Amino acid sequence: MTGHEDSVVRLWDVRSGASEKIFKAQFESHEKWISQVKFNPAVDKLFLTGSYDGTVKMWDLRNEEAPLATLTHKGDSDDYKVFATEWNGSSQIISGGSDSNVSIHTIGAK
């Protein structure tokens, strides 16, 4: 899985052994460069994307149409960028970005 400056995440089949890898799917919802893609180590179909648009999105590999959730930055800056995302177990998402702060989100918490 790769993130690109055209704001698209692409899934590739690298098992083919061919010099050109086979494109399998693409996930589009971000507005700017994808800075991070992270799979959930506990739930193999879930992954996160972080972007220079200031959002973190949670996706299911089986649904290219739309992310399961979008996490937005609560800061004052309109030019906030997400640089890193990480799973903390299967139910917490950690992200950091251009404001030098860390955000922790719990899935299912209100």
DRENTISE-710238 format. One line per 5 residues: their letters; for each residue x, y, z of N, C-alpha, C, CB. Coordinates in steps of 0.2 Angstrom, whole numbers. Atoms other than C-alpha are relative to their C-alpha. Last residue first. Glycine has a CB too. Layout:
REM DRENTISE-710238
A	X Y Z X Y Z X Y Z X Y Z; ...
***
This chain:
REM DRENTISE-710238
KAGIT	4 -6 1 -90 47 114 3 6 4 -7 -1 1; 1 -4 -5 -78 32 113 -4 7 -2 7 2 3; 6 2 -4 -80 19 100 -1 5 6 1 -7 2; 5 2 5 -62 21 93 -6 -2 5 2 -6 -5; 2 7 -2 -51 30 106 -6 -1 -5 -2 0 7
HISVN	8 1 1 -42 45 99 -1 -7 1 -1 2 -8; 2 7 -2 -25 51 105 -7 0 -1 3 -2 7; 7 1 -1 -17 67 97 -1 -7 1 -4 3 -6; 2 7 1 2 71 99 -8 0 2 4 -5 4; 4 3 -6 8 89 98 -2 -7 -3 -6 4 1
SDSGG	-4 3 -5 22 97 87 -4 -3 6 5 4 3; 0 -4 -6 10 108 78 4 -3 5 -7 1 2; -4 -6 1 15 101 61 0 4 6 -2 3 -6; -1 -5 6 9 84 65 4 6 1 -7 1 -3; -4 -6 -1 6 69 76 1 4 -6 7 -2 4
SIIQS	-3 -4 6 -6 55 77 4 6 2 -6 2 -5; -5 -5 -2 -11 41 89 2 4 -6 6 -2 4; -4 -3 5 -26 30 86 4 6 2 -5 2 -6; -3 -7 -1 -33 19 99 4 2 -6 4 1 7; 6 -5 -1 -45 4 98 3 7 1 -4 -2 5
SGNWE	5 0 5 -35 -11 91 -5 6 0 -3 -7 0; 5 6 -1 -19 -9 101 -5 1 -6 -4 1 7; -2 3 -7 -11 8 100 -5 -5 2 0 7 5; 5 4 -4 -11 11 81 2 -1 7 -3 -6 -4; -2 7 -2 0 24 73 -6 -3 4 6 0 5
TAFVK	6 3 -3 -1 40 63 3 -7 3 -6 -1 -5; 0 7 -3 13 52 58 -6 -3 3 6 -1 5; -7 3 2 16 68 48 0 -7 2 5 4 3; -1 6 -4 -2 76 49 6 -4 -3 -6 -5 -1; -1 6 4 -2 93 42 1 -6 5 7 1 -4
YDDSD	-3 6 -3 -9 109 49 0 -6 -4 -5 -2 6; -5 4 4 -11 123 37 3 -5 4 5 5 -2; 4 3 6 -28 130 44 5 -4 -4 -3 6 -4; -3 -1 7 -20 132 61 -4 -3 -6 7 -3 1; 2 -6 3 -31 134 77 3 1 -7 3 6 4
GKHTL	-4 -6 -1 -30 117 83 -3 6 -4 7 -2 -1; 4 -5 -4 -44 103 84 4 7 1 -2 -3 7; -4 -3 -5 -37 92 70 -4 6 4 7 4 -3; -2 -7 2 -49 81 61 4 3 6 -6 5 -2; -2 -3 -6 -52 62 63 3 7 -2 5 -4 4
TALPA	-5 -6 1 -61 55 48 1 3 7 -3 4 -5; 0 -6 -4 -70 38 50 5 5 -2 1 -2 8; 5 2 -5 -75 22 40 -1 6 5 3 -6 4; -3 2 -6 -67 30 25 -5 -2 5 5 5 2; 0 -5 -5 -77 30 9 3 -3 6 -7 3 1
EENRL	4 -6 1 -79 21 -8 1 5 5 -7 -3 1; -4 -6 3 -64 9 -7 -4 6 -1 2 -2 -7; 4 -6 2 -73 -3 5 4 6 -3 -4 2 6; 5 3 4 -65 -21 8 -5 6 -3 -4 -4 4; -2 3 7 -49 -14 13 -5 -2 -4 5 -5 1
DWMKV	1 7 0 -58 -5 28 2 -2 -7 -7 -2 2; 3 3 6 -52 13 31 0 -8 1 5 1 -6; 0 7 -1 -48 25 45 -4 -4 -5 -3 -2 7; 6 3 2 -44 43 40 1 -8 2 -2 1 -7; -2 7 -1 -32 55 49 -7 -4 -2 3 -2 7
TGDYS	5 5 -3 -35 73 44 4 -7 0 -6 0 -5; 1 -1 -7 -24 89 42 -4 -6 3 -3 6 2; 6 -3 0 -24 90 23 -3 1 8 -6 -3 -4; -1 -7 -1 -6 86 24 -6 4 0 5 2 -6; -1 -4 6 -12 68 26 2 7 2 -6 0 -4
GTLFL	-1 -7 -2 -13 53 37 2 4 -5 6 1 6; -4 -4 4 -20 36 32 0 7 3 -3 1 -7; 0 -8 -1 -25 23 43 4 3 -5 2 2 7; -6 -4 0 -28 4 40 -2 7 1 3 -1 -7; 0 -8 -2 -41 -9 44 7 3 -1 -3 1 7
KDVAP	3 -4 6 -42 -26 35 -1 7 2 -7 -3 0; -4 -1 7 -29 -35 46 -4 4 -5 1 -7 -2; 6 1 5 -37 -31 63 3 1 -7 -6 5 2; 5 5 -3 -24 -33 77 -6 -2 -4 -2 3 7; -3 6 -1 -9 -25 68 -4 -6 3 6 0 5
NFKVQ	1 2 -7 -19 -11 61 3 -7 1 -8 0 1; 5 6 -1 -11 -6 45 -1 -1 7 2 -6 -4; -2 5 -6 -2 11 44 -6 -5 0 1 4 6; 5 6 0 -2 23 29 3 -5 5 0 -3 -8; -1 6 -4 7 40 31 -6 -5 -1 0 2 8
SIWKE	-6 0 -3 10 57 22 2 -7 4 1 5 5; 1 6 -5 -4 56 9 7 0 4 -2 -6 -3; -5 5 0 -2 73 0 -2 -5 6 7 3 1; -7 -2 2 -18 84 -1 4 -7 1 2 5 5; -1 -6 5 -37 83 -2 7 2 -1 -4 6 3
HSEFQ	-4 -6 -2 -40 66 6 0 5 -5 7 -2 2; 4 -4 -4 -54 55 1 3 6 3 -3 -4 6; 0 -8 1 -48 43 -12 -5 3 5 -2 1 -7; 4 -3 -5 -44 24 -9 1 8 -1 2 -2 7; -2 -6 -2 -37 14 -24 -5 3 5 2 5 -6
AKFIK	5 -5 -2 -37 -4 -28 3 7 2 -4 -3 6; 6 4 -2 -27 -19 -35 -6 5 2 1 -4 6; 4 -5 -3 -13 -12 -46 -6 -4 2 -1 6 -4; 7 0 2 -2 -27 -51 -4 5 5 -3 -7 -1; 5 2 -5 17 -24 -48 -7 1 -3 1 3 6
ESAGS	6 -5 -1 28 -22 -64 -5 -3 5 -3 2 -6; -3 -6 -2 44 -32 -62 -5 6 1 5 2 -6; -1 -3 7 34 -48 -61 4 7 2 -6 2 -4; -7 1 2 35 -58 -45 2 4 -6 1 -7 -1; 0 3 7 16 -58 -44 7 -2 -2 -3 5 -4
RVDWL	-1 8 0 16 -57 -25 1 -2 -7 -6 -3 3; -7 1 1 17 -38 -25 2 -7 0 4 4 6; -2 7 -1 -1 -35 -27 7 -1 -2 -5 -5 -4; -4 4 5 -3 -16 -25 0 -7 2 7 3 -1; -2 6 -2 -15 -5 -15 3 -4 -6 -7 -4 3
RVVSD	0 6 4 -15 13 -19 2 -6 3 4 2 -7; -3 6 -3 -19 28 -8 -1 -6 -5 -2 -1 7; 3 7 1 -23 44 -18 4 -5 4 -1 -2 -7; 5 1 -5 -20 62 -12 -3 -7 -1 -5 5 0; 6 -1 3 -10 66 -28 -6 -1 4 -1 -4 -7
EHGTM	1 -7 -1 6 67 -17 -7 2 -4 6 4 -3; -3 -4 5 5 48 -15 -2 8 1 -2 -2 -7; 3 -6 0 2 35 -2 3 5 -4 -1 3 7; -4 -6 1 7 17 -5 -5 6 0 4 0 -6; 4 -6 0 0 0 0 5 6 0 -5 0 6
***
